[in-house]
């Protein structure tokens, strides 16, 4: 429970005024609950979707949910994917890439990837919305958040930190036990199966492979991971999930 409280405090704008001792250690050991945290955030956003869908179409309700997500999380992972794109695709050396990612300004690559992020979430949903039941649409909102956290947890495996800030948040997850990552994956997979059935496991398998390829690319470019490359795994996972879930639903 303390780990989940910490995740809400760090990764969302929801005020939970409960002090937790040894926060960095509990964030690391609590990785096994990462999927549960994603599930809870997803349920909050799915309730907004359900309420909005009583008044407007599924498509408009989906846009509202994406806005709610932005407000709820403060664009935490969107900032990460933007910085990641600016740095890794700058065609510079490792040190310069890390400097660019640390820069608070957004470059052209960061803007472009955010545009593609929203396109990859909007277009697939619009394509399948006419065939969705309320229950399935509700599940998609929940699953998108959970899959994002599952994608991040995969990045923690045998992680090497390569950021320019030795006290950065990314250092917290160096040394995460593989069993905790496995638990997070299994909890997420079981929940996805209960919501959608066996086909969804194929979709997550594609997300899984994509994140492994992304991780390999990051290591090749900067010889490790930092906060931005870790955080970017969430929206990247969501993009791939939405693209392929629209093919099986």
N, C-alpha and C positions, 0 to 999 in steps of 0.2 A: 504493500500500500504506500509506503514512504517513497519507493522508487517511482511509482505512478504519479504521486503528488509532485515529485521533482520534475518529471517529464512535462506535466502540465505547467509548472512554473517556468521552465526553461523554453518550451517549444510552443506555448500558446499565450494568449493575452488574458486568460481567465485568472482572476486574482484568487489565490488560495493562500491566505496568510497563516500557514502552518510551518514553523521552522523545522528543518530536518538536519540532524547532525551528520557529519561526514558526507556531504552531498555528492562529491565527486566519486567516492567509493560506491555509494548506493546507486548512482547512475550507471556505473560499470556493472555491478553485480545484478542490477535490475534489468539488464538487456533481455533476459528470458521473458519479461513482461512487455516487451516493446510492441508485440502484436496486440496485446490486450489494450495498451494505450491507444494504438491506432484504431482499434475497434470502438473504444469509448468516444474518441473524437468523431469518428464516423457516425456513431449513433446520434450525437448532438446535431451534426449537420443534416443527417437524414430526417430528424424531427422537423428541422426548418424546411426541408424539401416537402415533407408530408403536409405541413401547414400551408405552404405556398401553393402546392398542387391542388388544394381545395378551392383556390381562388383564380388561378391562372393555369395555362397549359404546362405540360411536363417540360417543354423546352424553356419556357420562361422561368419555371421553378428551378431548373438546372443552372441557369445563369445566376439566379439569386443565390443558390448554394455556393457557386464559385466565389461570389462576392463575400458571402458569410465566411467561407474558408480563409479568404484574404484578411478579413477583419479578425477572425478568431486566432489565426496564427501570426498575424503581423507580417505576412509574406516571408516568414523565416527561411523556408527552403527555396522560395523563388529568388531571394537575394543570393542564396548559395549557387543555384544553377546559373544565374546571370554572371556572377563572378567567375565561376568555373569556366564558362564558355569564353569569356573575355581573356582569361589566362591561358587555358590549354590550347586555344585555337589562335593564339597570337603569333605563332611561328617564331617564338623567341627561345632562349635558353632557360633552363630550369629556374635559375635565380630570378630572372626577369618575369617569368610566368607567376611565380609566387608573389612578387611585388605587385603585379597587376591585379591579382586576386585580392590582395589586401587593400587596394585602392577602393574607396567608397563610390567613386564615379562609375557609371554604367557606360560601356562602350557599345559599338555596333553589334558585335557578336552576342552580347548580353541581351540587347533589345530583340534581336532576331530569334534567339532561342525562347524568349518569353512569348513572342508571337506564335511560334510553332507549338509551344506548350498548350496555349489556350485553344489553338486550332485543333490539336490532337485530342483535346477533351470535349470540345463543342461539336465538331463535325460527326464523330462516331455516335455520340449520344443522339444528335438530331436525326441521324440515319435510322436508328433503331427505336426511337421514342414512340412511334405510332403503333409498334407491336408490343410495347411493354405494359405489363400490369403494374399497379401501384406497388405490390410486394417486390417485384423484380427491380423496379426503379429504386425503391428504398434500399434494397440490398446492394445495388451498384454504388450508391453514395457511401454506404458503410465500407464496402470492399475497397473502394479507391483509396480511402485513408489508411486502411489496414495494410494493403499491398505496398504503399509508400514506405511504411515503417519496416515491413519485412525486407524490402529492398535495401534499406539502410543497414539493417542488422547483418546482411550478407557481407557488407564491406568491412565489418569488424574482424572477420576471420584472419588470424595471423597478421594483424595490421602493423604496418610500419608508418610512423608519423613523419611527414616531410614538410610541415608548415614552417613559416618563418617566425612564428610566435611559440616559444617553448612552453608557455603557459596557456596556450589556446585550448578551446573546448574540445577540439579533436583529440588532444592528448589523453583525455579522460578515458577513451575507449581503447587505448593500447593495452593489450593483455586480457581482453575479454575471453572468458573460457569458451571453447567451442561448444560445450554442452549447453550453455545458455543461448547461444545462437541457434542451435538445433531445436531447443524447446520453443523459441520464438517462431521458428519456421513451422514446426509441427502444429502448434496452436493455431497459427494463421491458416495453414492448409486444411485443418479439420473444420475450421469455421467457414472457409470458402466452400468446402465440399457440402456442408450442411445447408448453405444458402443456395448453391447453384447446381450441385451434382458433379459427376465425374468430369464433365467437359471443362470445367473451370480449372482443373488441375493441369490440363494441357496448356491453357492460357498462362497460368503461373509458371509453368515450365519454360515458356518462351521468355517471360520476364526474368526468370532466374538466369538463363543463358545470356540474356542481354546485359544484365548487371555484371556478370563475370567478365564479359568482353569489355565493358566500360571500365571495370576495375583494372584489367590488364592494360588498357590504354593509358590510364592515369599513372600507373606504376612505370610504364615505359617513358612517359614524359617528365615526371617529377620524382620518380623513384620512391613513391610512398603516397600517403593520403594526408589531407588537411581538412579543416572544418568545412570549407566550401565544396570540395570534391565528395565528402561524405554526405553533406546535406543535399547535394544535387541528385543523389541516388533516389530520393523520394519522388520528386516530380518526374524523373526519367522513368521510374517504375510505373507511375500512374499513366504516363503517356502510352507506354507499350501495352499496359493492361487494357486501357480504353480502346486502343486500336484493335486488339484481337478479341476482346470480349464482345464487341459488336458483331463479330463473325460467328459466334457460337450461341448467342442468346436468341 
